[in-house]
Amino acid sequence: MNGSRLIDAYRRNGVVRCHGLLDPAEVIELRAAFETYQSRALAELPEADYTLEPDQLSVRNFWRMQDHDPFFRAFAERPVLVDLVEPLVNGAPVLVGVETFNKPARVGSPVPPHQDNAYFCQTPPDVLTVWIALDPATAENGAVEYSLGSQHEYLPHAASGVKGNSFGLADESVVDRFPQFLGTVDPGDALIHHCQTIHRSQPNRSAHSRLSLVIVYRGGHTVSDQTMQVAYQDALATAPQNA
Ligand SMILES: O=C(O)CCC(=O)C(=O)O
């Protein structure tokens, strides 16, 4: 997809799929960095910077990876990524965070329908996520599902009770108002979604892991919204740890 078609599709749908954002060598490099991170992380990381699946063994998410490993900060600052997102965040991109959604085989837990700005609390909502596949993401292993065109309105959220995703839509039935798009992808492909695009994913009951690296950027002009932050802190207070 060329630049202007990508921008138009992003503005219209709130999500775009980019095939082949990374070449096979870059996927190998990223996976190797992830394996190294994972092998030392649990012993070294603060507990707030990862979330385990309910089996208490498998990692569900790593958070704030850019603060713990210079590889991931440098990766997120590569010009190919920054230049790609700049027109979409309407300003100079600022890195917010590097994370993973590991969705491990058989035990990967669901992600309830939500808009990311319930967590980010930024105004104007010029914030997005580049979701990069390191495994194939399929209907069977919990590819992310997006509500097309849902980015135009911020909707009420409430505590979800899901560890790792403390906030979900207060009324999940609003998802039915929008056409759904299942983001099936291959390793090296990416999905870019606006911070108000509703998205969710099913549990992974399959034998295949669905690992993704997630990079969040905001436009340099966005600021924190106090009202949204209070709502987020209230939800966190009733949520399980590391949500
Ligand atoms: O990977 C998933 O299943 C969910 C990802 C997500 O919620 C996000 O990237 O904001």
The ligand as a Gaussian input file, in Angstrom:
#p B3LYP/6-31G(d) Opt

LIG

0 1
 O       -2.568000      -8.689000      20.725000
 C       -3.695000      -8.678000      21.205000
 O       -4.365000      -9.693000      21.314000
 C       -4.300000      -7.382000      21.652000
 C       -3.429000      -6.221000      21.308000
 C       -3.874000      -4.940000      21.906000
 O       -4.798000      -4.844000      22.670000
 C       -3.143000      -3.749000      21.497000
 O       -2.201000      -3.825000      20.704000
 O       -3.527000      -2.648000      21.951000

